[in-house]
């Protein structure tokens, strides 16, 4: 999804690859694999222009939401692990603490 969003942001495989610090051919293969998995074409490609298809526009919105939610999940998980958040349950049973 990050690769896909990088290409949608740049609308250029070379610039997106540079931004991702990878070579363009692996990026292109990843996008082609994503398109094959989904069974849709995400980009209209020509020599001078790359545009999102309607399917690409729909996936772009969902991909942003997914990655944002994933980032939140990672932050909250780390916060709980570090003791900065979580649940503390305290119970009190009156008959267990006091003798009559």
N, C-alpha and C positions, 0 to 999 in steps of 0.2 A: 504494500500500500504506500509506503514511503517513496519507493521508486516511482510509482504511478503519479503520486502527487508532485514529485519533483518535475516530472515531464509536463504535467499540466501547468505548473507554475512557470516553466520556461518556454513551453511549446517549441522545444528544440532539444533533441537527444544529446547532442554534444555538450551544451551548456548544463543540462541536467546532470549528465555524467560527471562533469567537472565539479558541480556543486556537491554531488554525492561522493566524490573522490574515488570513482571507479571509471573503467574504460567504457566507451560507448557500446561496443558489441555485447558485453554481458547485460547492460541495461536494456538494450533492444531485445535481447533474448528473454529477459524477465518479463517485459511488457507483452511480448508475443505469447509467452506461456500463460500469462494472466488472461489474455484475450482468448486463448484456446480453452482454458479451464472454464471461463464464463460462456464461451460459445458466441461471443459478440466481438465486433470491432470497436475499440475504444477511441481510436484516432483515425482521421482522414489524413493520409500521408501523400505528399507530393514532393518534388525536388526542392521547392522553395517555401513550402508552407506545411505546417502541422496544425490541425484543428481537432478539437474534441468532437466526437459524434454525440448524438443525443444520449446514447447509452453511457458514453464517457462522462457526460455532464452529471447524469444520475449517480454514477459510481463516485465521482469526485466529491459530491456532497456527503455521501455515506462514508467514504474513506476518511474525510476530515473528522466526522463525528466519531468514528471508530477509534482513530488514533488519539483524539482528545480524551475519550473515555479511558483508553488504555493508559495514557500518561497519568490521568487522575488515579487510576487503580494502582499503578506502580508507586506513586507518591504516597498514597494512603497506606499501602502495604509496608513501605519503609518506615513511615511514621509510627505505625503500630509496633513494628519490630523494635524501634528505638525507644518505645515507651511513651511517645508523645501523644498517643491516642489509643483508644480501645475501650473496653468495658471492664468495669470493676464491679463485681457483685458482692454485696455484703448482706449477710442474713443474720437474723437474730431470733433465737428460740428462747423465749423467756424461761421455760422450765429447765433448760440445760445450764443456766448460769446461776441460778439462785436456789438455795435450799431453804425450805420452810421449817 
